């Protein structure tokens, strides 16, 4: 299982790192084909990407 943190904003990434979040992949954009069942996605997603990762 992979934990993704999605954000293009350096301040958000820095905040998440300071919180000690356990993240496997830090990405600016997420493609639904990258997400597998059981993965966790946190961060900022467009509605279309959010819907695609939940199906």
Backbone as XML, in Angstrom:
<?xml version="1.0"?>
<chain id="A" units="angstrom">
  <residue number="1" name="UNK">
    <atom name="N" x="0.839" y="-1.179" z="0.000"/>
    <atom name="CA" x="0.000" y="0.000" z="0.000"/>
    <atom name="C" x="0.885" y="1.243" z="0.000"/>
  </residue>
  <residue number="2" name="UNK">
    <atom name="N" x="0.509" y="2.195" z="-0.815"/>
    <atom name="CA" x="1.272" y="3.425" z="-0.989"/>
    <atom name="C" x="0.477" y="4.595" z="-0.442"/>
  </residue>
  <residue number="3" name="UNK">
    <atom name="N" x="1.173" y="5.511" z="0.222"/>
    <atom name="CA" x="0.556" y="6.747" z="0.693"/>
    <atom name="C" x="1.062" y="7.874" z="-0.206"/>
  </residue>
  <residue number="4" name="UNK">
    <atom name="N" x="0.116" y="8.565" z="-0.862"/>
    <atom name="CA" x="0.426" y="9.680" z="-1.741"/>
    <atom name="C" x="0.070" y="10.988" z="-1.032"/>
  </residue>
  <residue number="5" name="UNK">
    <atom name="N" x="0.904" y="12.008" z="-1.200"/>
    <atom name="CA" x="0.545" y="13.364" z="-0.783"/>
    <atom name="C" x="0.594" y="14.209" z="-2.037"/>
  </residue>
  <residue number="6" name="UNK">
    <atom name="N" x="-0.544" y="14.822" z="-2.379"/>
    <atom name="CA" x="-0.684" y="15.545" z="-3.639"/>
    <atom name="C" x="-0.780" y="17.043" z="-3.363"/>
  </residue>
  <residue number="7" name="UNK">
    <atom name="N" x="0.203" y="17.792" z="-3.839"/>
    <atom name="CA" x="0.154" y="19.245" z="-3.737"/>
    <atom name="C" x="1.232" y="19.848" z="-4.609"/>
  </residue>
  <residue number="8" name="UNK">
    <atom name="N" x="0.895" y="20.951" z="-5.262"/>
    <atom name="CA" x="1.875" y="21.703" z="-6.039"/>
    <atom name="C" x="2.427" y="22.857" z="-5.209"/>
  </residue>
  <residue number="9" name="UNK">
    <atom name="N" x="1.959" y="22.998" z="-3.994"/>
    <atom name="CA" x="2.331" y="24.145" z="-3.166"/>
    <atom name="C" x="3.445" y="23.777" z="-2.185"/>
  </residue>
  <residue number="10" name="UNK">
    <atom name="N" x="4.620" y="24.380" z="-2.345"/>
    <atom name="CA" x="5.744" y="24.052" z="-1.467"/>
    <atom name="C" x="5.419" y="24.230" z="0.020"/>
  </residue>
  <residue number="11" name="UNK">
    <atom name="N" x="4.610" y="25.224" z="0.351"/>
    <atom name="CA" x="4.247" y="25.438" z="1.752"/>
    <atom name="C" x="3.440" y="24.282" z="2.318"/>
  </residue>
  <residue number="12" name="UNK">
    <atom name="N" x="2.556" y="23.712" z="1.530"/>
    <atom name="CA" x="1.750" y="22.575" z="1.988"/>
    <atom name="C" x="2.630" y="21.343" z="2.178"/>
  </residue>
  <residue number="13" name="UNK">
    <atom name="N" x="3.567" y="21.147" z="1.275"/>
    <atom name="CA" x="4.480" y="20.007" z="1.379"/>
    <atom name="C" x="5.348" y="20.167" z="2.626"/>
  </residue>
  <residue number="14" name="UNK">
    <atom name="N" x="5.866" y="21.365" z="2.834"/>
    <atom name="CA" x="6.701" y="21.611" z="4.009"/>
    <atom name="C" x="5.907" y="21.380" z="5.293"/>
  </residue>
  <residue number="15" name="UNK">
    <atom name="N" x="4.672" y="21.863" z="5.330"/>
    <atom name="CA" x="3.817" y="21.651" z="6.506"/>
    <atom name="C" x="3.630" y="20.160" z="6.769"/>
  </residue>
  <residue number="16" name="UNK">
    <atom name="N" x="3.320" y="19.400" z="5.720"/>
    <atom name="CA" x="3.086" y="17.963" z="5.869"/>
    <atom name="C" x="4.338" y="17.255" z="6.370"/>
  </residue>
  <residue number="17" name="UNK">
    <atom name="N" x="5.483" y="17.651" z="5.863"/>
    <atom name="CA" x="6.740" y="17.042" z="6.321"/>
    <atom name="C" x="6.981" y="17.340" z="7.801"/>
  </residue>
  <residue number="18" name="UNK">
    <atom name="N" x="6.698" y="18.580" z="8.219"/>
    <atom name="CA" x="6.878" y="18.952" z="9.624"/>
    <atom name="C" x="5.938" y="18.205" z="10.552"/>
  </residue>
  <residue number="19" name="UNK">
    <atom name="N" x="4.791" y="17.799" z="10.028"/>
    <atom name="CA" x="3.824" y="17.052" z="10.835"/>
    <atom name="C" x="4.263" y="15.609" z="11.035"/>
  </residue>
  <residue number="20" name="UNK">
    <atom name="N" x="5.273" y="15.192" z="10.288"/>
    <atom name="CA" x="5.770" y="13.823" z="10.402"/>
    <atom name="C" x="4.885" y="12.806" z="9.706"/>
  </residue>
  <residue number="21" name="UNK">
    <atom name="N" x="4.152" y="13.254" z="8.699"/>
    <atom name="CA" x="3.285" y="12.324" z="7.967"/>
    <atom name="C" x="4.123" y="11.259" z="7.283"/>
  </residue>
  <residue number="22" name="UNK">
    <atom name="N" x="3.661" y="10.046" z="7.327"/>
    <atom name="CA" x="4.339" y="8.934" z="6.662"/>
    <atom name="C" x="3.850" y="8.884" z="5.217"/>
  </residue>
  <residue number="23" name="UNK">
    <atom name="N" x="4.651" y="9.402" z="4.312"/>
    <atom name="CA" x="4.277" y="9.506" z="2.899"/>
    <atom name="C" x="5.300" y="8.752" z="2.067"/>
  </residue>
  <residue number="24" name="UNK">
    <atom name="N" x="4.803" y="7.966" z="1.108"/>
    <atom name="CA" x="5.677" y="7.227" z="0.210"/>
    <atom name="C" x="6.000" y="8.012" z="-1.058"/>
  </residue>
  <residue number="25" name="UNK">
    <atom name="N" x="4.993" y="8.754" z="-1.561"/>
    <atom name="CA" x="5.178" y="9.498" z="-2.812"/>
    <atom name="C" x="4.621" y="10.893" z="-2.669"/>
  </residue>
  <residue number="26" name="UNK">
    <atom name="N" x="5.471" y="11.889" z="-2.886"/>
    <atom name="CA" x="5.085" y="13.300" z="-2.892"/>
    <atom name="C" x="4.923" y="13.686" z="-4.356"/>
  </residue>
  <residue number="27" name="UNK">
    <atom name="N" x="3.708" y="14.073" z="-4.768"/>
    <atom name="CA" x="3.470" y="14.374" z="-6.182"/>
    <atom name="C" x="2.706" y="15.688" z="-6.322"/>
  </residue>
  <residue number="28" name="UNK">
    <atom name="N" x="2.965" y="16.368" z="-7.444"/>
    <atom name="CA" x="2.236" y="17.594" z="-7.755"/>
    <atom name="C" x="0.921" y="17.311" z="-8.446"/>
  </residue>
  <residue number="29" name="UNK">
    <atom name="N" x="0.870" y="16.229" z="-9.173"/>
    <atom name="CA" x="-0.336" y="15.796" z="-9.885"/>
    <atom name="C" x="-0.463" y="14.293" z="-9.702"/>
  </residue>
  <residue number="30" name="UNK">
    <atom name="N" x="-1.687" y="13.837" z="-9.602"/>
    <atom name="CA" x="-1.919" y="12.398" z="-9.447"/>
    <atom name="C" x="-2.784" y="11.905" z="-10.594"/>
  </residue>
  <residue number="31" name="UNK">
    <atom name="N" x="-2.350" y="10.828" z="-11.198"/>
    <atom name="CA" x="-3.129" y="10.181" z="-12.249"/>
    <atom name="C" x="-3.791" y="8.950" z="-11.636"/>
  </residue>
  <residue number="32" name="UNK">
    <atom name="N" x="-5.066" y="8.758" z="-11.914"/>
    <atom name="CA" x="-5.822" y="7.658" z="-11.311"/>
    <atom name="C" x="-5.162" y="6.306" z="-11.559"/>
  </residue>
  <residue number="33" name="UNK">
    <atom name="N" x="-4.471" y="6.155" z="-12.670"/>
    <atom name="CA" x="-3.834" y="4.878" z="-12.978"/>
    <atom name="C" x="-2.682" y="4.551" z="-12.026"/>
  </residue>
  <residue number="34" name="UNK">
    <atom name="N" x="-2.210" y="5.537" z="-11.268"/>
    <atom name="CA" x="-1.128" y="5.311" z="-10.302"/>
    <atom name="C" x="-1.636" y="4.725" z="-8.987"/>
  </residue>
  <residue number="35" name="UNK">
    <atom name="N" x="-2.925" y="4.850" z="-8.728"/>
    <atom name="CA" x="-3.495" y="4.460" z="-7.446"/>
    <atom name="C" x="-4.037" y="3.042" z="-7.521"/>
  </residue>
  <residue number="36" name="UNK">
    <atom name="N" x="-3.682" y="2.240" z="-6.539"/>
    <atom name="CA" x="-4.145" y="0.860" z="-6.442"/>
    <atom name="C" x="-5.082" y="0.719" z="-5.245"/>
  </residue>
  <residue number="37" name="UNK">
    <atom name="N" x="-5.881" y="-0.318" z="-5.233"/>
    <atom name="CA" x="-6.764" y="-0.593" z="-4.097"/>
    <atom name="C" x="-5.924" y="-0.671" z="-2.826"/>
  </residue>
  <residue number="38" name="UNK">
    <atom name="N" x="-6.366" y="0.001" z="-1.781"/>
    <atom name="CA" x="-5.661" y="-0.001" z="-0.510"/>
    <atom name="C" x="-4.712" y="1.171" z="-0.327"/>
  </residue>
  <residue number="39" name="UNK">
    <atom name="N" x="-4.439" y="1.939" z="-1.394"/>
    <atom name="CA" x="-3.581" y="3.110" z="-1.284"/>
    <atom name="C" x="-4.325" y="4.233" z="-0.554"/>
  </residue>
  <residue number="40" name="UNK">
    <atom name="N" x="-3.554" y="5.159" z="-0.002"/>
    <atom name="CA" x="-4.119" y="6.337" z="0.653"/>
    <atom name="C" x="-3.666" y="7.563" z="-0.115"/>
  </residue>
  <residue number="41" name="UNK">
    <atom name="N" x="-4.622" y="8.454" z="-0.384"/>
    <atom name="CA" x="-4.323" y="9.690" z="-1.107"/>
    <atom name="C" x="-4.733" y="10.862" z="-0.228"/>
  </residue>
  <residue number="42" name="UNK">
    <atom name="N" x="-3.784" y="11.770" z="0.037"/>
    <atom name="CA" x="-4.059" y="12.970" z="0.818"/>
    <atom name="C" x="-3.570" y="14.170" z="0.030"/>
  </residue>
  <residue number="43" name="UNK">
    <atom name="N" x="-4.235" y="15.291" z="0.228"/>
    <atom name="CA" x="-3.799" y="16.515" z="-0.435"/>
    <atom name="C" x="-4.899" y="17.132" z="-1.255"/>
  </residue>
  <residue number="44" name="UNK">
    <atom name="N" x="-4.481" y="17.893" z="-2.247"/>
    <atom name="CA" x="-5.404" y="18.649" z="-3.074"/>
    <atom name="C" x="-5.616" y="17.937" z="-4.405"/>
  </residue>
  <residue number="45" name="UNK">
    <atom name="N" x="-6.862" y="17.563" z="-4.667"/>
    <atom name="CA" x="-7.198" y="16.896" z="-5.924"/>
    <atom name="C" x="-8.324" y="17.645" z="-6.624"/>
  </residue>
  <residue number="46" name="UNK">
    <atom name="N" x="-8.275" y="17.674" z="-7.919"/>
    <atom name="CA" x="-9.411" y="18.186" z="-8.676"/>
    <atom name="C" x="-10.546" y="17.178" z="-8.539"/>
  </residue>
  <residue number="47" name="UNK">
    <atom name="N" x="-11.755" y="17.655" z="-8.698"/>
    <atom name="CA" x="-12.932" y="16.774" z="-8.517"/>
    <atom name="C" x="-12.848" y="15.559" z="-9.427"/>
  </residue>
  <residue number="48" name="UNK">
    <atom name="N" x="-12.436" y="15.728" z="-10.664"/>
    <atom name="CA" x="-12.343" y="14.608" z="-11.607"/>
    <atom name="C" x="-11.341" y="13.572" z="-11.119"/>
  </residue>
  <residue number="49" name="UNK">
    <atom name="N" x="-10.195" y="14.023" z="-10.609"/>
    <atom name="CA" x="-9.178" y="13.081" z="-10.105"/>
    <atom name="C" x="-9.664" y="12.367" z="-8.855"/>
  </residue>
  <residue number="50" name="UNK">
    <atom name="N" x="-10.343" y="13.091" z="-7.982"/>
    <atom name="CA" x="-10.877" y="12.476" z="-6.768"/>
    <atom name="C" x="-11.887" y="11.395" z="-7.120"/>
  </residue>
  <residue number="51" name="UNK">
    <atom name="N" x="-12.775" y="11.700" z="-8.059"/>
    <atom name="CA" x="-13.790" y="10.730" z="-8.463"/>
    <atom name="C" x="-13.123" y="9.495" z="-9.097"/>
  </residue>
  <residue number="52" name="UNK">
    <atom name="N" x="-12.113" y="9.707" z="-9.917"/>
    <atom name="CA" x="-11.448" y="8.601" z="-10.609"/>
    <atom name="C" x="-10.706" y="7.687" z="-9.620"/>
  </residue>
  <residue number="53" name="UNK">
    <atom name="N" x="-10.166" y="8.243" z="-8.542"/>
    <atom name="CA" x="-9.436" y="7.412" z="-7.599"/>
    <atom name="C" x="-10.365" y="6.627" z="-6.688"/>
  </residue>
  <residue number="54" name="UNK">
    <atom name="N" x="-11.604" y="7.047" z="-6.605"/>
    <atom name="CA" x="-12.569" y="6.368" z="-5.724"/>
    <atom name="C" x="-13.363" y="5.284" z="-6.429"/>
  </residue>
  <residue number="55" name="UNK">
    <atom name="N" x="-13.168" y="5.126" z="-7.718"/>
    <atom name="CA" x="-13.937" y="4.115" z="-8.456"/>
    <atom name="C" x="-13.121" y="2.887" z="-8.739"/>
  </residue>
</chain>
